[in-house]
Each structure stands twice: as C-alpha cells, then as structure tokens.
Amino acid sequence: MHDLLRVHAVTTVVLAAFMWTLQVLVVPGIARANELEWPRQAVVHRRAFRWIFWPMILVEASSGIGIAILRPPGIPFSLHALNLGLILIAWTTTAIIRVRMGHAPVARYNPAGFVHYARLNWIRVFVWTARSAVVTVMLHLAHAARVG
C-alpha cells in the first residue's frame, strides 16, 4: 500500500474527528457563553483552527491530489474522483462559510450569528465524515490489491 495513501487516510480521519469534536464539544460551549465568557471560549475555537485544522487540511488536500496522480493499484478512478470532489466541496464550503460569515461569529459576542455559523458548520462535519468513509474504502481496496 502506498505511504501517501496512509498519510491521506490518517489526516482525513483525524480531521473528521476534529470537526466532530469541535462541533459537539466546543461549539455548544461558545453558544452558551455569556458576553464575559465569550472571549475565552472563542479563543479555543480560533486556536484549534489555526494550529490543527489549517495545517492538516493542507496535508490532506495535497496528499489527496498526490494519490489521485499516482493512482495506487486497486483503487478505481471513480473513487479518486469522488475523493477529489469531496475535497473540493470541503474547501468550497469552508471558503463560503468564512466569506459569508467572516470571523464575526467567533471574533465578537454575537449569539445569533454564532448559531447560524454553527448550523452551517454541520455541512463540513458531514463532508469530512463522508471523506473518512471514502478513504477507508480506498485503503481496503489498495490493501486487497497488494495482498491478492
């Protein structure tokens, strides 16, 4: 099995877990915060994205493109296309949510704006969950091709 595929799979699954953790544990804490607690709660969200999400998403996207180019044996082109399509959706929804919402929901106390942001963020959670399923299938197929 190709090492780049392993890197891609690990980063994708970790990002999916990150998105779920943020959405289920961190986001509700920010949503419940009052105006005095808001800055402390929001800094956790910003730091997590700055130090975990953005570096990992770059590794994930570049490794996804790399495996599509290298095409490890056993993985059909359609699965590579689905994987790249979901990467594109992930990046596009991230950009749209950031452009549409900006940094306002996390930068200043705005409970209604943050609730809207949190609802839109579910799209990204589900995209990374779907990507995790896709890369798991890719790993299985690549392993089966190597063994068989």
N, C-alpha and C positions, 0 to 999 in steps of 0.2 A: 504494500500500500504506500502511496506517495506521502512523504512527510508534510508537504504543503497542504494536502487534504486534511491531515490530522490537525495542523495548526488552524486551518479554516474551521473545522468542526468544533474544536475547543473554544475558539473565540466566539463563534456563533452561539454555542450553548451557554457560555458564560454571559454573553450579552443578553440573551433571553432571560436568564436567571436574574441578572442585574435589573432589567426592565420590570420583571415581576416584583422583585424586592422593593424597588423604588415605588412602584405603583400601589403595592399592597401595604407597605410599612411606612415609607417616608411621606408620600403624598397625603395620606389621611392626617398625619401629624401636622403638616403645614396647613391643611384645610381647617383643622380645629384650632389652630393657633390664634390667639388674640393679637392685637396690634403690638403689644410689648414683646411677645414671644416670637413674632414673625421673623425678625432678622436672624435670630439664632437658628430657627427651623429652616429657613430658606438657604442659609449658608451651607448646610449639609447637602441639599439638593444641588446647588451650584458646584460645590467641590467634587461631588460624585461624578457629575458630568464632565467637569474639566479634567480630572485625574484618572478616571476609569473609562467612561463612555467614549470620549473623543479619541484617545489613543487606540483603544480596542477596535473601534469602528474602522479606523484606517487600516489596521492589520487585517480585519475581517474582509473588507472590500478588496484590498489588494490581493489577498490570498484567494478569494473567490474568483477574481479575474484570472489569476495565475493558473488555478486548476482548470478553468474553462479553456485556457490556451493550451495547457499541457495535456489535457484530457486523459486522466488515468484510465487504464483498461477497466472495462466492466460497467462504466457509467455512461448511459446513453446521452446523446446530445440534448434531448428534451429535458433531462434533469438538470443539466448545466444551464440551459436556457431559463428554466423555472427558477433556479437558484439566483442567476443574474437578474432576472426580473424582480424577484423579491428584494434583492439588494437595492435595486433602483427604487422600488416602492419605499423601502426603509429610508433611504436618503431623501427622497422627494417629500415624504410625509414629515420627516424631521425638518427639512427646509421650510415647508409650508407652515407647519406649526410655529416654528421660530419666527418666520416672516409675519405670519398672521397675528401671532400673539406677542412677538418680540420677547424681551426679557422682563416685561412689566409684571407678569403674574408672580415671578419669584423675586424681582428686584424691590418691589414695594408692596405694602399691605393693600391687597385688592382681593377680598374673598370671592366675589362673583367672577372676576377674571380668572382666578386660580381654579375655580371649579370647572370653568369652560376648558381651560388648559388641561386639567386632569382627565376630562372626558375625551378630548382629542387624543391624549397620550395613549389611550387604550388601543388605538389603531397600531401604534408602534409596538406595543406589547404583543399583540396578536401576530403582527408581521414577523417579529423575531421568534415567536413560538412556532410559526409555520416553517420558518427557515431552519429551526432546530430539527424538525421532523425531516425536512429535505436532506440536510447534511447527514443525518443518521442513516437514511436510506443510501446515500452516496457512499458512506463508509462501509456499510454492509455489502453493497454491490462490488466495491473495489476489493474488499477482503475476499469475497466469494470468487472473483475473477483470478485473484492471486493464488488461492488455495486450489481452485478447480482447474 
